[in-house]
């Protein structure tokens, strides 16, 4: 393996060679350029509408009305025209950036301080200026309803209809597109050469590793993907927020095969998603083709484990903690690698307002999992106070009490004692609850678990979910749901007796119970033809509640000189 010094030297030499190659490239005849990297922001009118809605949510409409609204006439601007930044390419080389501004008349713009900018611009001809700035010299050229800004020395042809370069991002408030099919990896490496040089000279080992991982990910994308498009859509009427991305794979690529497999993906764990209006969190999905990702995934895991172990060694109370961490890390590595080799990962789970958790996942090396859990429990037991109950005592623990759908099931049932309840820090809402844990393994195939505060109810939910594993069904959409209303219900039930001690911010958390059922965060995957679209949605009603919380938290911090009122929220 190369040493870090050798890596840095190689990166430095590579960066110098690529930069020299770029600087000494022979001039070629002007040719058609295609977009490689495109960023688009909605036009000035939309930006002002978004700013107004954000100000309203933040309780700052007065600031908006006095500071921004006076410029709504947008003199000199194409109010609905988008703002864009484009890197174009001929395939072998990425050209200078082209900035597209929705400006119809530079001289008509009435923005404080803009006169100073314009004063530094020299008019070359009608609609064309040369701008000298501390970061370089730029040409400004008018093209119909848009102003194009590009480096002075650029000789590349300009688009007659700049808005067409941004057309694929019309639907987004802020959008971005990367056209991998239009560019070679050599051209991308040229673009990254200065960064490689900087990392080699000044970056540390971690920075170098991060850059290597980035380059590797780009190489995989360039190999497998035609384009990736993504962005944000903000509805200024409802405050709904949507973030979405579309992946267009190259034909017959590994990514194309993975997307095709998602069309018919089926899960055995649909029952673990939970049902009803009391479900706070629900998630589930299937990923195929994991065997092809083993090397990259395990490299990423190694970096994460290395960092985690370094922290453990710094903070551990004794050598036993360090040895346990290393042992668990080895187990995680072994389990994940074996699971990935099965070429399919199936996972699902949910959390309800009554405190019931359900989780299931495909899993190889189940004996390794049991061994790791046993080590962890034994380690914790040694460190626990003498009066801590042994949950694996026969009066609480039932080992292999049943076999259902191929899963060997075990459970723990613990009723809080009067001694538990008399502790000063005992949570009052647990007084009449029973700690209930169920779990099961299907050898080298899967792991399932449930946790709740009512033994019979948890057992019923767990075994009901298990019963559905006998038949695989299509993956449910959305693949992730976080609902605000039942979360508020849970918080309210936990602290109902002590509401007066919570402070206004915490009361707002409980107010989540009063929002509509549509107050959710959802994530969906949709296979559209050969493409995959992933969409994250946050409802406006939830954003409004979160904004109220932020405003209240800011007011509380200001009231107490930047410190939270911990005396009020200590029991929360």
Long-range contacts (C-beta under 8 A, 24 or more apart in sequence): 4-205, 4-208, 7-208, 8-200, 8-208, 9-200, 11-196, 11-197, 11-199, 11-200, 11-208, 11-211, 12-196, 12-197, 12-200, 12-201, 14-193, 14-196, 15-193, 15-194, 15-196, 15-197, 15-200, 16-197, 18-189, 18-190, 18-193, 18-196, 19-190, 19-193, 19-194, 19-197, 21-190, 22-93, 22-190, 22-193, 25-93, 27-155, 28-90, 30-155, 30-156, 30-157, 31-90, 32-90, 32-157, 33-88, 33-89, 33-90, 33-95, 33-156, 33-157, 34-88, 34-89, 34-90, 34-91, 34-179, 34-182, 35-86, 35-87, 35-88, 35-89, 35-165, 35-177, 35-179, 35-182, 36-87, 36-88, 36-89, 36-94, 36-178, 36-179, 36-182, 36-183, 36-187, 37-86, 37-87, 37-176, 37-177, 37-178, 37-179, 38-84, 38-85, 38-86, 38-87, 38-165, 38-166, 38-168, 38-169, 38-176, 38-177, 38-178, 38-179, 39-84, 39-85, 39-86, 39-174, 39-175, 39-176, 40-82, 40-83, 40-84, 40-166, 40-169, 40-172, 40-174, 40-175, 40-176, 40-231, 41-82, 41-83, 41-84, 41-173, 41-174, 42-82, 42-83, 42-172, 42-173, 42-174, 43-77, 43-78, 43-79, 43-80, 43-81, 43-82, 43-83, 43-102, 44-74, 44-77, 44-78, 44-79, 44-81, 44-102, 45-74, 45-79, 45-80, 46-80, 46-173, 46-236, 48-72, 48-74, 49-236, 50-173, 50-234, 50-236, 52-236, 53-234, 53-236, 53-239, 57-239, 57-543, 57-544, 57-547, 58-547, 58-550, 58-551, 59-547, 59-551, 71-110, 71-111, 75-108, 75-109, 75-110, 76-103, 76-104, 76-105, 76-106, 76-107, 76-108, 76-109, 76-110, 77-102, 77-103, 77-104, 77-109, 78-102, 78-103, 78-104, 78-145, 78-146, 81-145, 81-146, 81-163, 82-163, 82-166, 82-169, 82-170, 84-162, 84-165, 84-166, 86-165, 86-166, 87-191, 88-156, 89-182, 89-183, 89-187, 91-182, 91-183, 91-184, 91-187, 92-184, 92-186, 92-187, 93-187, 93-190, 94-183, 94-187, 94-188, 94-190, 94-191, 95-154, 95-156, 96-150, 96-151, 96-154, 96-156, 97-150, 97-151, 98-148, 98-149, 98-150, 98-156, 98-158, 98-159, 98-165, 99-148, 99-149, 99-150, 100-146, 100-147, 100-148, 100-149, 100-162, 100-163, 100-165, 100-166, 101-146, 101-147, 101-148, 101-149, 102-145, 102-146, 102-147, 103-142, 103-146, 103-147, 104-145, 106-140, 106-142, 106-147, 168-229, 169-229, 169-231, 171-231, 171-233, 172-231, 172-232, 172-233, 173-231, 173-232, 173-233, 173-234, 174-231, 174-232, 175-229, 175-230, 175-231, 175-232, 176-229, 176-230, 176-231, 177-227, 177-228, 177-229, 177-230, 178-221, 178-227, 178-228, 178-229, 179-226, 179-227, 180-221, 180-222, 180-225, 180-226, 180-227, 180-228, 181-226, 181-227, 181-250, 183-222, 184-222, 185-218, 185-219, 185-222, 188-218, 188-222, 189-215, 209-303, 213-299, 213-300, 213-303, 216-296, 220-296, 223-250, 223-253, 224-249, 224-250, 224-253, 224-254, 224-255, 224-256, 225-249, 225-250, 225-253, 225-255, 226-250, 235-540, 238-540, 239-540, 239-543, 239-544, 240-537, 240-538, 240-539, 240-540, 240-543, 241-537, 241-538, 241-540, 241-543, 242-535, 242-536, 242-537, 242-538, 243-535, 243-536, 244-533, 244-534, 244-535, 244-536, 245-533, 245-534, 246-528, 246-531, 246-532, 246-533, 247-531, 247-532, 247-533, 247-534, 248-530, 248-531, 249-530, 249-531, 249-532, 251-530, 254-289, 254-292, 256-530, 257-289, 258-287, 258-288, 258-289, 259-527, 259-530, 259-531, 259-532, 260-527, 260-530, 261-288, 261-289, 262-286, 262-288, 262-475, 262-525, 262-527, 262-532, 263-527, 265-474, 265-475, 266-472, 266-473, 266-474, 266-475, 267-346, 267-348, 267-472, 267-473, 267-474, 267-475, 267-476, 268-346, 268-360, 268-446, 268-469, 268-471, 268-472, 269-346, 269-347, 269-348, 269-360, 269-361, 269-448, 269-465, 269-468, 269-469, 270-348, 270-468, 270-473, 270-476, 271-358, 271-464, 271-465, 271-466, 271-467, 271-468, 271-469, 272-348, 272-349, 272-350, 272-358, 272-359, 272-360, 272-448, 272-465, 273-348, 273-349, 273-350, 273-476, 274-350, 274-351, 274-352, 274-358, 276-352, 277-483, 277-485, 277-486, 277-517, 278-352, 278-353, 278-354, 278-486, 278-489, 279-350, 279-351, 279-352, 279-353, 279-481, 279-483, 279-486, 280-351, 280-352, 280-353, 280-482, 280-483, 280-486, 280-487, 280-490, 281-349, 281-350, 281-351, 281-481, 281-482, 281-483, 282-349, 282-350, 282-351, 282-480, 282-481, 283-347, 283-348, 283-349, 283-350, 283-479, 283-480, 283-481, 284-347, 284-348, 284-349, 284-475, 284-476, 284-479, 285-347, 285-348, 285-475, 285-479, 285-525, 286-344, 286-345, 286-346, 286-347, 286-475, 287-344, 287-345, 288-343, 288-344, 289-343, 290-339, 290-340, 290-341, 290-342, 290-343, 290-344, 290-345, 291-340, 291-341, 291-342, 291-343, 293-340, 294-337, 294-340, 294-341, 297-336, 297-340, 298-333, 298-336, 298-337, 298-340, 301-332, 301-333, 301-336, 302-333, 305-329, 305-332, 305-333, 320-379, 320-382, 321-379, 324-375, 324-376, 324-379, 327-372, 327-375, 328-372, 328-375, 328-376, 331-368, 331-369, 331-371, 331-372, 332-372, 334-365, 334-368, 335-363, 335-364, 335-365, 335-368, 335-369, 335-372, 338-364, 338-365, 338-368, 339-363, 339-364, 339-365, 346-446, 352-486, 353-486, 353-487, 353-489, 353-490, 353-493, 354-452, 354-453, 354-454, 354-457, 354-490, 355-433, 355-451, 355-452, 355-453, 355-490, 356-450, 356-451, 356-452, 356-453, 356-454, 356-457, 356-458, 356-461, 357-449, 357-450, 357-451, 357-452, 358-449, 358-450, 358-461, 358-462, 358-465, 359-448, 359-449, 359-450, 360-446, 360-447, 360-448, 360-449, 360-465, 360-469, 361-446, 361-447, 362-445, 362-446, 363-441, 363-444, 363-445, 363-446, 363-447, 364-444, 364-445, 365-444, 366-441, 366-442, 366-443, 366-444, 366-445, 366-447, 367-443, 369-441, 369-447, 370-441, 387-419, 389-414, 404-440, 404-463, 404-466, 404-467, 405-442, 405-466, 405-467, 405-469, 405-470, 406-442, 406-445, 407-440, 407-441, 407-442, 407-446, 407-448, 407-466, 407-469, 408-440, 408-441, 408-442, 409-438, 409-439, 409-440, 410-438, 410-439, 410-440, 411-436, 411-437, 411-438, 411-439, 411-459, 412-436, 412-437, 413-455, 427-494, 428-497, 428-498, 429-493, 429-494, 429-495, 429-496, 429-497, 438-462, 440-466, 475-525, 477-524, 477-525, 477-526, 478-522, 478-523, 478-524, 479-523, 479-524, 479-525, 480-521, 480-522, 480-523, 481-520, 481-521, 481-522, 481-523, 482-520, 482-521, 482-522, 483-517, 483-519, 483-520, 484-512, 484-515, 484-519, 484-520, 484-541, 484-542, 484-545, 485-512, 485-513, 485-514, 485-515, 485-516, 485-517, 485-519, 487-512, 488-512, 488-513, 488-514, 488-515, 489-513, 495-571, 495-572, 498-571, 498-572, 501-568, 501-569, 501-570, 501-571, 501-572, 502-568, 502-569, 502-571, 502-572, 503-556, 503-565, 503-568, 503-569, 503-572, 504-552, 504-555, 504-556, 505-549, 505-552, 505-553, 505-556, 505-569, 506-568, 506-569, 506-572, 508-545, 508-548, 508-549, 508-552, 509-549, 511-545, 511-548, 512-545, 515-541, 515-542, 515-545, 516-541, 519-545
